[in-house]
Amino acid sequence: MLKVKVKTKDRNFSVPVPYALLTMISAILTSKRILRYVNKVIEKKGKHFKVPKIDRKDLRPLVHALSEQKGLVLVETRLKDGTEVTVRL
């Protein structure tokens, strides 16, 4: 489970993201329809960049490898206003 913790001056909260949800999101983001839509929006804005097609079967080993690395800190940031964000497996 991916755990996102956010600490501010006023509030602290944590958002757990199950690996099943992460797998579903990666499947949605790699769909042909979404990639076509994103590339159209980029084209409308006049940018000369295209999002490359990523195959779902290439992302599965990545999600599986992440699930084996419990406790690994992916992101840890602190802002000048005291806000802290931590993403941990």
ZIQUI-V792117 format. One line per field, one symbol per residue. ss: DSSP state (H for helix, E for strand, - for the rest). burial: + if it has 24 or more other C-alpha atoms within 12 Angstrom, else -. A space follows every 50 residues. Layout:
ss: ???
burial: ???
This chain:
ss: -EEEEEE----EEEEEE-HHHHHHHHHHH--HHHHHHHHHHHHH------ -----HHHHHHHHHHHH-----EEEEEE-----EEEEE-
burial: ++++++---------------++--+---+-------------------- ------------+----------------------++++
